Amino acid sequence: MANLDLKIREAELADLELILAFISQKSEFDGARHLLAATTDKLQETLFGNRPLVRVLLAEVADKAVGFAMFYPSYSSLLAQPCLWLDDLFVQAPMRGRGVGTALLQYLAQVAESTNCGRIEWTVNTGNAPGIAFYQKQGARILENIRVCRIEGSAISEVASK
């Protein structure tokens, strides 16, 4: 692996268009472009508003953004400790396998360690064999006995009104 001029930094308000572009690229990679509803206005409110919900890391090589990660705090009642939920991790294809994803995860682990988090968790598509292999190489356990449950859209209102 060539020595990259790699830098990880926290995203700023001026990065909104870039963040949206990365979210769009990741949605295409995941085969979920048709579900993309994010806009710069929504991102500005949720990432940089009065109560930011998510933090965004940008990976830059030679001052050009080539990847990103979005994460937020969660909690484990079993551990009675804070945790981090990694919502997105994406590296553009030409930069994969060059240490960018590893650097993003390392930064995230440093955040987790500095805030006494008991775990970092995320989902990975079962068909993403390279992603699964990458995460396992980083020390992640793939939990086969847990399924993601989701209530979304109008179903939220239906459950709320029962």
N, C-alpha and C positions, 0 to 999 in steps of 0.2 A: 504494500500500500504506500503510495507516494505521500510525502509529508504535505498536508494541506494547510493553507492559511485559513483555518477553521475557527469560527467564533460563534458562541451561543449567546444570545441576548434576549432580554424581555422585550416584547413588542410594545410599541407606543401608538398613540392615536394616529399618527401620520402613516402607520402601516396598515390601515383598514383595508384598502384595495388589495394589498398584497395578501393579507390574511384571507380575504374572500376568494382570491385566486387560488390559494392553496386548498381551501375547503372545497372549491369546485373541482380541482384536480384530484383530490382524494375521493370525492363522490364518484367521479368517473372511474377511478381505479377500483372502487368497491362495487361498481355496477349499479350505483344508486343515484345517478345524475337526475333522474326524474323526481327524486324526493327533495332535491335541494331547494330550500326556501329561505336561506340566509341572504341578507342584504347588508350593505354597509351601514344603513340606519339601525337595523336590528343589532348588528355587531357593536356599533358604537355604544348603544344603550347597555348591552349585556357585558361588554368587555371593559368599557371605559366610563360608564355612567357613575352615578352617586354610589351605587353598591355593586362593584364589579363581581361577576359570578365565576369568571374563568380567567386563568392566566395563560398567556401565549408565549411560547419560546420560538425564536427564529434562529435557524442555523444558516450562517453565512460563510461562503468560501470566497476569498478575495473580494469581500464586501458585496457579494451577490447572494441573495437569499435562495437557498436550495432545498430547504425543508422546514417543517414546523411541528410543534407539539402543543396541544391544548390540554390543560388539566385543572382540576379544582379539588377542594378539600372534601373528604367524606369521613365516615366514622365507623369503627367496628365496636359493637357492643360486647362481643366476645373478648376482645383485647382491652376494651375500655381505653382506646387510643384513637387519635386522629389517623386518617389514612389519606392517600391521594388517589383520585380517579383520573386516569389518563384517557381522555376522550378521543383524541386523534394523535397519531404520529404518522408523518408522511415525509418521504424524501423523494425528490424528483429522480426519475429513472437513471439518467446519466451519472448521478452521484451515489447510487446505491452500491453497497459493498466497499465503500471508501472510508467508513468510520463516522459518517454524519449521524446516522441513527443511534449508534453507540454513544456518541457525544451528547445527543439530546437526552437519552436515558440516563447517562451519568449525571447530567445537570439536574434532572428530575430526582434522582436518588439523593443528590446533595441537598435539595430542597426538603425531601422527605426526612433525611437524617437530621437536618437542622431544626425541624419542627416536631421531632419525636414521633414520626409516623410509624405505625406498626406494619403497614404494607402499602404497596402500590398495586393497583388493579386496573384491568382493562379487558376489552373483548378483542377477539381476532376472528375473522371469518374462517370457518373450517376449510374452505377451499384455498386459503392463502398459505400454501405450503412454505414458500420462501419466508414469509413473515413469521410463521410458527417456528421454523428452524432458527431464525434470527433471535426471536424472543427466548427460545430455549438456550441458545448459546450465551445469552446475557444472564442466565440463571433463573428464568421464569419457569414456573410449573404450569402446565396446561391442565386446568381442572375439567375433566371430562364428565364429572357427576353433577355439575351445576348448569342450569339452563337460564338464559336471560328471559325475563318476563317483561312484557311491555303493555301498557294501556296508553293509547294515544288518540289524538284528535277528538272526534265526537264521543268516543267511548269514555273519555274522562268525564264529560258532562252526564252521560248515562249513569255511570257509577256514582257520581256525586249526588244525583237526584234520586237515587234508590232509597 
